[in-house]
Amino acid sequence: EVAVPGFKVIRRDRNRNGGGVAMFINDNIAFNTRPDLEVDGLEATWVELLLPKTKGILVCGCYRPPSDNTFLSKLEQSLSKLGHGAEFYVLGDINIDLSKHSSFRDKYQDILDKCNCDQLITEPTRVTPTTASVLDHILTNSRDKVKRAGVIEFGFSDHLAIYCSRGILRDNTQKSARIKRVRCYKNYSP
């Protein structure tokens, strides 16, 4: 029921009716699931994308139910499992409104600062006739590698879609092609 042609689906379902998180990964991308980064009670799933000529990139799909007050400690526990210097992206419906001040939001920001990560989404992701909230987030410790991030308007949900595009860093240290001239003596006649 959730299959998309050309993509593999990675799911972590809730232990009750409905819900959970899912990631769709293009068939052309090699990856490993990373259950070692998951934390009990945190609706999140981790994968490591294996791209050519680069270290693995860790990607997490995450959901926080609005009433989950233990989310911050679980998120911090999951992020603390990451290796030093590992490039990561956490995407999801975090349900913490970054457009309004609250003590919960401040604690969230403290964890992001502690883990050296930035939140990339600044536009409202849930818009009603009376409110506009930034509830869907993309967290990363590699902001310098992100070319673009933002919000896409879709009409099938009360939340707008979020995205980021990661640039490909080219190795400029490679030497330019050298031209080598040689004489061919194959048909030489003294």
C-alpha positions as CSV (number, residue, x, y, z in Angstrom):
1,E,0.0,0.0,0.0
2,V,3.0,2.3,0.3
3,A,5.1,1.1,-2.6
4,V,6.4,3.6,-5.1
5,P,7.9,2.3,-8.4
6,G,11.6,2.9,-8.6
7,F,12.0,3.3,-4.8
8,K,12.7,1.1,-1.8
9,V,10.7,1.9,1.3
10,I,12.2,1.8,4.8
11,R,9.5,1.8,7.5
12,R,9.3,2.0,11.3
13,D,5.7,1.6,12.3
14,R,4.2,2.5,15.6
15,N,3.3,-0.2,18.1
16,R,-0.3,0.8,17.8
17,N,-2.8,1.4,15.0
18,G,-1.6,3.7,12.3
19,G,1.4,6.1,12.1
20,G,5.1,5.7,12.1
21,V,7.8,6.9,9.7
22,A,8.9,5.9,6.3
23,M,11.6,6.8,3.9
24,F,11.7,6.2,0.1
25,I,15.1,5.8,-1.4
26,N,15.7,5.7,-5.1
27,D,16.7,2.2,-6.4
28,N,19.9,3.7,-7.9
29,I,21.2,4.7,-4.4
30,A,23.1,2.2,-2.3
31,F,22.3,2.4,1.4
32,N,22.4,0.6,4.7
33,T,19.8,0.7,7.4
34,R,21.2,1.9,10.8
35,P,19.0,0.4,13.6
36,D,22.0,1.0,15.9
37,L,21.2,4.7,15.9
38,E,17.5,4.2,16.8
39,V,16.2,4.8,20.3
40,D,13.2,3.1,21.9
41,G,10.2,5.3,22.0
42,L,11.5,7.7,19.3
43,E,9.6,7.5,16.0
44,A,12.6,7.7,13.8
45,T,14.5,5.5,11.3
46,W,18.1,6.0,10.1
47,V,19.8,5.0,6.9
48,E,23.3,5.6,5.6
49,L,23.5,6.6,2.0
50,L,26.6,5.2,0.2
51,L,27.5,7.6,-2.5
52,P,30.5,7.2,-4.7
53,K,33.7,9.1,-3.7
54,T,32.3,10.3,-0.4
55,K,31.9,9.1,3.2
56,G,28.4,7.7,4.1
57,I,25.7,10.3,4.7
58,L,23.3,9.6,7.6
59,V,19.7,10.5,7.0
60,C,16.9,10.2,9.6
61,G,13.1,10.4,9.1
62,C,11.5,11.5,12.4
63,Y,8.1,12.3,13.8
64,R,7.2,13.8,17.2
65,P,3.6,13.5,18.4
66,P,2.5,16.8,19.8
67,S,2.0,15.4,23.3
68,D,5.4,13.7,23.5
69,N,7.4,15.5,26.2
70,T,10.2,12.9,26.3
71,F,11.1,13.6,22.6
72,L,14.0,15.9,23.4
73,S,16.0,13.5,25.6
74,K,15.4,10.7,23.0
75,L,16.5,12.9,20.1
76,E,19.6,13.9,22.0
77,Q,20.3,10.2,22.8
78,S,20.0,9.3,19.1
79,L,22.2,12.1,18.0
80,S,24.9,11.2,20.6
81,K,25.2,7.8,18.9
82,L,26.6,9.4,15.7
83,G,30.3,9.2,15.2
84,H,32.4,12.4,15.4
85,G,32.4,14.1,12.0
86,A,29.6,12.0,10.6
87,E,27.5,14.1,8.1
88,F,23.8,13.8,9.1
89,Y,20.4,15.1,8.1
90,V,17.3,14.7,10.3
91,L,14.0,15.5,8.5
92,G,10.5,15.4,9.9
93,D,7.4,16.7,11.5
94,I,8.9,17.7,14.8
95,N,5.8,19.6,16.0
96,I,7.9,22.3,17.8
97,D,6.8,25.7,16.5
98,L,10.0,27.7,15.8
99,S,8.0,30.9,15.1
100,K,7.0,31.1,18.8
101,H,9.0,31.3,22.0
102,S,8.5,28.6,24.6
103,S,10.7,26.8,27.2
104,F,10.3,23.6,25.2
105,R,11.6,25.3,22.0
106,D,14.5,26.8,24.0
107,K,15.5,23.3,25.3
108,Y,15.3,22.0,21.7
109,Q,17.6,24.8,20.5
110,D,20.0,24.0,23.3
111,I,20.2,20.4,22.1
112,L,20.8,21.5,18.5
113,D,23.6,23.8,19.7
114,K,25.1,21.1,21.8
115,C,25.1,18.7,18.7
116,N,26.5,21.4,16.4
117,C,23.6,21.3,14.1
118,D,21.4,23.9,12.3
119,Q,17.7,23.8,11.5
120,L,17.3,24.8,7.8
121,I,13.6,25.5,7.4
122,T,12.5,29.1,8.2
123,E,9.2,29.4,6.3
124,P,5.9,28.2,7.8
125,T,5.1,24.5,7.1
126,R,1.6,24.4,8.4
127,V,-0.7,27.3,7.4
128,T,-4.3,27.7,8.3
129,P,-6.6,30.7,7.8
130,T,-5.6,32.0,11.3
131,T,-2.0,30.6,11.9
132,A,1.3,29.9,10.3
133,S,3.7,27.6,12.1
134,V,7.2,26.2,11.5
135,L,6.6,22.6,12.6
136,D,8.6,20.6,10.0
137,H,12.3,20.8,10.3
138,I,15.6,19.7,8.6
139,L,18.5,19.4,11.0
140,T,22.1,19.0,9.8
141,N,25.7,19.4,10.9
142,S,26.8,20.2,7.4
143,R,25.0,23.4,6.4
144,D,28.0,24.3,4.2
145,K,27.1,21.4,1.9
146,V,23.5,22.3,1.5
147,K,22.7,24.3,-1.7
148,R,19.0,24.9,-1.0
149,A,16.4,24.2,1.5
150,G,12.8,25.3,1.7
151,V,9.1,24.5,1.5
152,I,7.0,23.1,-1.4
153,E,3.2,23.7,-1.4
154,F,1.3,20.4,-1.9
155,G,-2.4,20.1,-1.5
156,F,-2.7,16.6,0.0
157,S,-1.8,17.4,3.6
158,D,-2.3,20.1,6.3
159,H,1.5,20.3,6.3
160,L,3.7,21.6,3.4
161,A,6.5,19.4,2.1
162,I,10.1,20.3,3.1
163,Y,13.3,19.7,1.1
164,C,17.0,20.3,1.0
165,S,19.4,19.7,-1.8
166,R,23.0,18.8,-1.0
167,G,25.7,20.0,-3.3
168,I,28.3,17.7,-4.7
169,L,31.8,18.8,-3.7
170,R,34.3,18.3,-6.5
171,D,38.0,17.5,-5.7
172,N,39.9,20.5,-7.1
173,T,43.2,19.0,-6.1
174,Q,43.2,16.6,-9.1
175,K,45.8,17.6,-11.7
176,S,44.6,18.7,-15.0
177,A,45.1,16.3,-17.9
178,R,48.6,16.3,-19.3
179,I,49.3,16.0,-23.0
180,K,52.2,13.6,-23.8
181,R,53.7,13.7,-27.3
182,V,55.4,10.6,-28.6
183,R,56.9,9.6,-31.9
184,C,55.6,6.4,-33.4
185,Y,58.4,4.3,-34.9
186,K,56.1,1.6,-36.2
187,N,56.5,2.5,-39.9
188,Y,60.1,3.9,-39.5
189,S,62.4,3.2,-42.4
190,P,66.1,4.2,-42.0
